[in-house]
Amino acid sequence: MEPPMEMSSAIDRYISGIGYVYAAADGSGFLKMAGKAADAWRARQFKMQELYRQGIKELDALSERLFGGNFVDLIDDQQDQVFVELSGAPKPTRVTHGTKEPITTFLQGVFDEDLSFFDTLCLHTRQGFYCDPVYGGNKDRMGWKTIGFPGPKSLKDTMDGTYDTTEYFYDGDYDWNDLIPHLQQSVPRDS
């Protein structure tokens, strides 16, 4: 049986099975899969569930070794240290748009196939934070509010024209050399 929608997170839903994979564009719920597509997704989810089981065991083992307790019982700084140990990389610094400093944060793609537990958890956390709320994350549209995106009230609004993104498109004159700074050095400007 699938968990009630209001009681599960985006990650819980994603790895729970095939019931929450594709939201229906008309806002009526989720599409039902059958046949080979359903079998392929079940196999993927089984593999993902195992990755999470093993990853959480490793996370708790590291927490126990470093701080003598389960991960969920640690304070924020201790949890960060466990993640540093688990990832094998230093904690990323704040990324600021337009900075001249070299950015060491790896901006991950959108596909979770064959990633480590840590990288999968980071990807799924970001996806949950910015996803359409129908998928169980982005509570109160907080992810969208953070980046200034109002978003549609429902997926149905994207299909019937209620929600429109036209106002977000720039329609003025621009020069690609100004928009993409590295082009300023490689492409001569027209006079």
N, C-alpha and C positions, 0 to 999 in steps of 0.2 A: 504494500500500500504506500502511496506517495505521501510525504508530509504535507500538512496544510500549508497553503501559500504564505500565510502571515507568520508562520513559525520557523521558516527556514531561511538561511542566508543564500546569497547567490552561489557560493561555492558548494554548500550543501545540496542545492537544487541541481547544480551542474553535474555533480558526481553521483547523484542518487539514482540515476537511470535515464531512460529516454523520454520521460514525461515533460521535461522543461527545456528541450533543446531548441525548438523553433517556435517563437511566438507567432500567432496568426496575425497578419497585417491588419485585419479588420477589427482587432481588439477582442475577439471572441474567446480567447484562451490560447492553448498551445496545439500545434499540429500533431497528429498521431502518425507515427511511423510504423511501417510494416515491412515484412519481407527482408530482403538483403540489406536494405538501408538500416532497418531496426537491428538486425543481427550485428552489423558492423559497429553501430553506436554502442550496443551492449558490450561488445568485446573491448572497445575503447574505454568505456566507463569501468569495466572490471579492472583493466590495467591501471586506470587512474585511481580507483579506490585502493588498490594495492600500494601504489606509490604513496598515497596519503597515509595509509596505515603504517607503513615502514618509516616514512618521514617523521610522523608524530612520535613514534617509538624512539627514533634517533634524537629528536628534539628533546624529549623528556630525559633520555639517557645523558645528553650533554648538560642539561639543566641540573640534573642530579650530581653529575661529576663536578661541575663548576660551582654550584651554589647550594647543593644539598636539598633540592626540592623540585617539584614538577614545574614545567614552564609556566602554566597558567597562574601559579602562586607567586611568581617572581615579580619584582618591581620593574618598571619600564627600562631602566638602565641595565638591569641584569638581563632582561629579555633581549635587549639590543646586543649585549655581549654574546649571548648564546647564538643569535643570528649571525654575528660576525664570525664566530667559530664555525658554524654550520656552512656558511657561504664560502669561507676561505678567503674572504676579501675584507678590506676595511669598510667601516660604515661610510656610506656616501655622504658627501657634503651637500649642502643646499645648492640646487641648480637654479640659477637666475637667468632669465632670458636677456640676451644682449651682453653677457659677461665676456670679458677678454681673457679670463682665466681658462686654462684647459679644463674641459669637463670630463671627469672620470666616471660618471654614472653611465652605465650601459642602458640605453633605451631599447628595451626588448620588443620583439615582434608580437604577433597576436596568436601564434600557433603553439600549443603546448606539447606537441608530440616529441618524445625523447628528451625532455628537459629534466634536470635534476629536481628533487623535491623543493629545494629552496627557490629555484628559478620559477617552477610551476606555481608555488604559493604566491610569489611576488606578482606574477602575471595575472593569476586569478583574482588576487586582491585588487589590482588596478582595474581589471575588467569589471569586477563587482562594484567598485566605487563610481565608475563612469558609465555603467550600462544603463539601458532603459530600465526603470524601476520594475517593469513587469517580470524581469528575470530574478528578482529577489534582493538586489543590491540597491545602491544609490538611494538610501532611505531619505525621504523628504526631498529628493532631488539635490541632496547636498553636494554630490560630485559635480553636477551641472552648475549649481550656484557658485561653486568654487572657481570655475573657469568662466562664469558669466554667460552661460548658455541656458536660455529659458526652457528649451525643449518642448515637445508636444505634451499635451495632457494625457494622451494615449496613442498607441500605435495607429488606431483608427484615424486619428486626426491627420496622420501623414498620408493616408490613402484618399480621404475625401476632400482634401484641400483646406481643411480647417486650419492646419498648421502650415506655414509657408516660411521658407528661409530666404526669400528674395532680398529682404532688407539687409542681410548679412553679406551680400555680395558687393564688392567694390566695383563701381561702374565708371570711375574717372580715368584720366590718363595716367599712365605709369610707364616706367622704364624698367625692363627686366634687370638691368645692371644695378639699379637701386634696390630692387626687391631681393636679389640674390647677390650678396656682396662679393663672393668669389669670382663672379663673372666680370667684375670691374677690372680685374687684373688679366683675365684671359681673352676677353672680347673687346676690340676697340669700339669706342662710342662713335655713333654717327655724328657728323658735324652739322 
